[in-house]
Amino acid sequence: MKMRHVRAIAVFGIAVVALTGARGSNGGSCDNSSSSSSSSNNGGDNSSTSGGTSGGSVPGGSSSADKAARDVTIDECAYDPATKNLVARITVKNDDSTDYDYNVTMKFTGAGSDVLPMTAIETGIAVASGASAKAELTTPYAGTGDGSEYTKCEVTRASRF
């Protein structure tokens, strides 16, 4: 009788060790798949909301900067002869659930090696949650012509806080 008891306890002990060892090492299929999908969901959540939840508290994060740049649309790039400025008119659309202030840096470029890139910066563009705001970025025209050599503008940096 003692031998049966010892064997039953040994089998029970091995089963317990095997189960707890598998669970602790993520060897079980349930743990492994739920852990994997949990990590995947966190990664998905972080990429879609990191700008929203951490953009205000973590300045300069690449995810936040990418999101801020995607929020900016260039409506027009032109030379304004009245002010002698290069002008970029933009729309900033905030689809997030948090109000943000945006900082945008615009680079004006053109054709030809004699065209010097020019930069304009606008800071503190306030955009409420779910709203859009228009802004104008300007920089003095340094040339002597009519500004037509500047044919392109692009957002080089954008952030929100």
BELKAKA-V521078 format. One record per backbone hydrogen bond with DSSP energy under -1.0 kcal/mol. NH is the residue of the N-H (numbers start at 0). CO is the residue of the C=O. Records with the same first field share a line. If there is no record, write none. Layout:
BEGIN
NH=CO + CO
END
This chain:
BEGIN
4=0
5=1
6=2
7=3
8=4
9=5
10=6
11=7
12=8
13=9
14=10
15=11
16=12
17=13
18=14
19=15
20=16
21=17
22=18
23=19
24=20
25=22
26=21
27=21
31=27
32=28
33=29
34=30
35=31
36=32
37=33
38=34
39=35
40=36
41=37
42=38
43=39
44=40
45=41
46=42
47=43
48=44
49=45
52=48
53=49
57=53
60=57
64=60
65=61
66=62
67=63
68=64
69=65
70=66
71=68
72=90
74=88
75=88
77=86
79=84
83=79
84=79
85=138
86=77
87=136
88=75
89=134
90=72
91=132
92=70
93=130
99=126
101=124
102=158
103=121
104=156
105=119
106=153
107=117
108=151
117=107
119=105
121=103
124=101
125=123
126=99
129=93
130=127
132=91
134=89
136=87
138=85
140=83
149=146
151=108
153=106
155=104
156=104
158=102
160=100
END
